[in-house]
């Protein structure tokens, strides 16, 4: 089972998440030589749609510890419907083998508009 991490943010917020890759024994996955793809999908208003809403590349922070970051820009979330989305991080090695290393829910809250 991959690492389970739940995330929380506001629509239109720019944020960088730190995520951790774990294997079925809950040990860190060494990310040396791997690329990381992170996808957010499963819209709360259309849960049967399996198409990703957006995808980002992960940046390795510590390969032996299995930690990496993914940036979310304002434009990625500003028009998202508030609710619970699913996210998944996959690694790919040089032979094209793909492994799921982190999954979870990403809660997107309504953007709070400031009074003018």
C-alpha positions as CSV (number, residue, x, y, z in Angstrom):
1,X,0.0,0.0,0.0
2,X,1.3,3.4,-0.9
3,X,1.7,6.3,1.6
4,X,-1.7,7.9,2.3
5,X,-1.6,11.7,2.8
6,X,-4.5,14.0,2.8
7,X,-4.1,17.6,1.7
8,X,-6.1,20.8,2.2
9,X,-6.1,24.1,0.3
10,X,-8.2,27.0,-0.9
11,X,-9.2,27.4,-4.5
12,X,-6.9,29.9,-6.2
13,X,-4.1,29.3,-3.6
14,X,-0.5,28.7,-4.7
15,X,1.0,26.1,-2.4
16,X,3.9,23.6,-2.4
17,X,3.1,20.2,-0.8
18,X,5.8,18.0,0.7
19,X,4.8,14.3,0.1
20,X,6.5,11.0,1.2
21,X,6.9,7.9,-0.9
22,X,6.4,4.7,1.1
23,X,6.2,1.0,0.1
24,X,3.8,-1.7,1.4
25,X,5.9,-2.2,4.5
26,X,5.7,1.6,5.2
27,X,9.4,2.0,4.5
28,X,10.7,5.0,2.5
29,X,11.0,4.4,-1.3
30,X,14.4,5.5,-2.4
31,X,13.7,8.0,-5.2
32,X,17.2,8.0,-6.8
33,X,17.0,7.8,-10.6
34,X,13.2,8.0,-10.6
35,X,10.8,10.6,-12.0
36,X,7.7,11.6,-10.1
37,X,4.3,12.5,-11.6
38,X,1.5,13.8,-9.4
39,X,-2.1,13.9,-10.6
40,X,-5.2,15.5,-9.0
41,X,-8.5,14.1,-10.3
42,X,-12.0,12.7,-9.5
43,X,-13.9,15.9,-9.3
44,X,-16.5,16.0,-6.5
45,X,-19.2,17.1,-8.9
46,X,-18.3,14.2,-11.3
47,X,-16.8,11.3,-9.3
48,X,-17.0,8.8,-12.2
49,X,-14.8,10.9,-14.4
50,X,-11.3,9.4,-14.1
51,X,-9.6,12.1,-16.1
52,X,-7.0,14.1,-14.2
53,X,-7.8,17.8,-13.4
54,X,-4.1,18.7,-13.5
55,X,-0.7,16.9,-13.3
56,X,2.6,18.2,-11.9
57,X,6.1,16.8,-11.8
58,X,7.6,16.2,-8.4
59,X,10.9,17.5,-7.2
60,X,13.0,15.2,-5.0
61,X,14.0,16.7,-1.6
62,X,15.6,13.6,-0.1
63,X,15.9,10.5,-2.3
64,X,16.8,8.1,0.5
65,X,14.0,9.4,2.7
66,X,11.5,9.3,-0.1
67,X,10.4,12.9,0.2
68,X,9.5,15.1,-2.7
69,X,7.6,18.4,-3.3
70,X,4.9,19.3,-5.8
71,X,4.0,22.9,-6.6
72,X,0.4,23.9,-7.1
73,X,-0.1,27.3,-8.8
74,X,-3.0,29.7,-8.5
75,X,-4.1,28.9,-12.0
76,X,-4.3,25.2,-11.2
77,X,-7.0,25.6,-8.6
78,X,-8.7,28.9,-9.1
79,X,-11.7,27.5,-11.0
80,X,-12.0,24.2,-9.1
81,X,-15.4,23.3,-7.6
82,X,-15.0,23.1,-3.8
83,X,-14.9,19.6,-2.4
84,X,-12.8,16.5,-2.1
85,X,-10.6,15.4,-5.0
86,X,-8.2,12.4,-5.1
87,X,-4.5,12.7,-5.7
88,X,-1.9,10.1,-6.7
89,X,1.9,10.2,-7.1
90,X,3.6,7.7,-9.3
91,X,7.3,7.1,-9.9
92,X,8.8,5.9,-13.2
93,X,12.2,4.3,-13.5
94,X,14.5,4.2,-16.6
95,X,12.8,1.0,-17.9
96,X,9.3,2.7,-17.8
97,X,8.1,0.8,-14.7
98,X,5.5,2.7,-12.8
99,X,4.8,2.5,-9.1
100,X,2.2,4.3,-7.0
101,X,4.0,5.8,-4.0
102,X,1.5,8.2,-2.5
103,X,-2.3,8.7,-2.6
104,X,-5.0,10.5,-0.7
105,X,-7.7,13.1,-0.7
106,X,-7.2,16.8,-1.5
107,X,-9.8,19.1,-0.1
108,X,-10.3,22.3,-2.0
109,X,-12.1,25.0,0.0
110,X,-14.0,28.0,-1.5
111,X,-11.8,30.9,-2.0
112,X,-12.6,33.6,0.5
113,X,-13.0,37.0,-1.2
114,X,-11.8,40.0,0.7
115,X,-14.2,42.9,1.2
116,X,-13.2,46.0,-0.7
